[in-house]
Amino acid sequence: MNDVERLLAREEIKETKARYCLGLDMKDHAGLAGVFTEDASLDSTEALSVRDSATGEFDRPLSEGKVDGAAAIAKFILDSVADFRTCHQVHSPIIDFNSEDEASVLWAMEDNLYSASGVPFRSLHGLGHYRETYRKVGGRWRIYKLRLTRLNVQLVE
């Protein structure tokens, strides 16, 4: 890749992630599924489960946060936030190109979830990272692997 190709690829990757956030927040299944490769994988086990500091046990099985395939990932994500208004923001990407058609990307993330019913909580404010691998498929950069981790979660009951 020359410098111009690398800059264009960076911008395309950033736009793909922006479309991910938009699809998630607008509850757009087709739009969200469209940012993933067909054989994509999601691992949100560390983000979905909370470890009890006294027992070391997780509040749900870690396997619940692993999903494969673009359509299944979009369904899993949207089912997880179906009862919430959400706002997801990503910034400060660190993009390393592994080859001309693959990149490793680390995004800082912030998410806010709001529940009208207050069940199981009124709001959640999370801070963490998306660790992703992107692949260029059919001339477009798509998410091939996504791993979400959180550094902090603040719940309002």
Buried (B, 14 or more C-beta within 10 A) or exposed (E): EEEEEBEEBBEBBBEBBEBBBBBBBEBBBEBBBBBBBEEBBBBBBBBBBBEEEEEEEBEEEEEBBEBEBBBBBBBBBBEBBEEBEBBBEBEEBEBEBEEEBBBBBBBBBBBBBBBEEEEEBBBBBBEBBBBBBBBBBEEBBBBBBBBBBBEEEEEEE
